[in-house]
Amino acid sequence: MIISCKKCDKKFELDDKLISSSGRLLQCGSCAYQWHYIPERKIELVNEVNDNVKKSYQVKKTLQKPIKKLIEKHKTIAKEGKIGFFSFLLITIILLVSLVILLDTFKLNLSSIIPNIDFYLASLYDTLKDIFLFCKDLLK
């Protein structure tokens, strides 16, 4: 491989194996100028990567407008702060189920504090079953 100095244009012959794909620091034997040399094939790869980055940036830029519109729409809905009836009902059911699971998990520890906890848990289980059957009937 023939390499020329960037300052004095003197040409040198080097073995390809001496320069890795990431490049190497070279020094001119004539003017003592130092520079980092990257082989031509590496420069081509870097240019290809830069082209790909530019293309992906352009795609990203074209997608930003619809995303901004969705964010603005979501902000206006969030500002209203209204929770619908079914959302409130769903949250209530989830809280009730989590309460039952929590009480059932600590049933032995709570039995000293709450006598007849098994009776209360059975009632809660029956209530959950009734709610499930009610929702199932509504969907039919």
Secondary structure, DSSP 8 states (H G I E B T S, - for coil): -EEE-TTT--EEE--GGGS-TT-EEEE-TTT--EEEE--HHHHHHHHHHHHHHHHHHHHHHHHHHHHHHHHHHHHHHHHH----HHHHHHHHHHHHHHHHHHHHHTHHHHTTTSTTHHHHHHHHHHHHHHHHHHHHHHH-
